[in-house]
Amino acid sequence: VDLVRRVQAMQEMARQARGTGKKIAFVPTMGALHDGHLSLVRRARELGDVVVVSVFVNPKQFGPAEDFTRYPRDLARDADLCIQESVDHLFAPEPDEMYPPGHRTFVDMEGLTTVLEGAARPNHFRGVLTVVMKLLHIVKPHFAFFGQKDAQQALVIRRMVKDLNLDAEIVVAPTVRHEDGLALSSRNAYLGPAERAAATVLSRALARARQLVEREEVRSARAVEAAVREVLAGEPRARIDYVAVVDAETLEPREEITGETLIPLAVFVGGTRLIDNALVRPPAAPRPPAGDLA
Ligand code: AMP
């Protein structure tokens, strides 16, 4: 893998690849790579001629009291994993390289960024959108890959790409989980053994929601949300930040679960804040009996 630390060098590489007709596939990350990231890299390897992974812990998307300084960083290990996955370029700039003194331009979005994660983490999505916009201009990908694990992030990025006519196709890939259901996350490294066991409560709560909607045909969002909260409340180490039942495209609260519905949640387990979500839909309406012409 070719380690690139400068914006200009990465842009030059991207220009050359495009100039020779190559398809660039890009996976932006904050590093401490795990199988969730690597599932995106493998999709990228399938679709692209040139695969670029970025590792950048973006200071602009962390709040002042958040974990920016202690976020796990291990570039040597990330580089080894990139070699194993046949990544072509690993773009890992320092914060000063991405935000040199004098930087003062940001990407902002109305509505979608002020609810859920955006309500819990003011300015988070402003930081995310700004860095993704910059990375798309630096890496110039034909395809960029994001995980459904961060459902709201994937949604706002798709929205930005549409709204600002960006020339990249956004691919969203399913959440990779441990066998016990816990979604892979770099922040799982913060969990002690008892917390790691307790953290399965997120996926258990979401599985309960899925069962209610898809098997028991419960349509009341209020009832589903209450059931999720009840499962979470059963774990003494867990403290709910938010649980919601929303339209998967607009993020507006649902009363009745009809179309594609997102159930996002954020939960503190000990001192670690974890997020997860489930996309659910009511079972298809029964077909009319054969011969019954409408
Ligand atoms: P991060 O390094 O946490 O910013 O994540 C980088 C990308 O990997 C984002 O698009 C995430 O949604 C995605 N990602 C993180 N964890 C997972 C997971 N468990 N499964 C699938 N994608 C993931």
Boltz pocket constraint, residues with backbone or C-beta under 6 A from the ligand:
constraints:
  - pocket:
      binder: B
      contacts: [[A, 28], [A, 29], [A, 30], [A, 31], [A, 35], [A, 36], [A, 37], [A, 39], [A, 40], [A, 145], [A, 146], [A, 147], [A, 148], [A, 149], [A, 150], [A, 173], [A, 174], [A, 175], [A, 176], [A, 177], [A, 183], [A, 184], [A, 185], [A, 186]]
      max_distance: 6.0
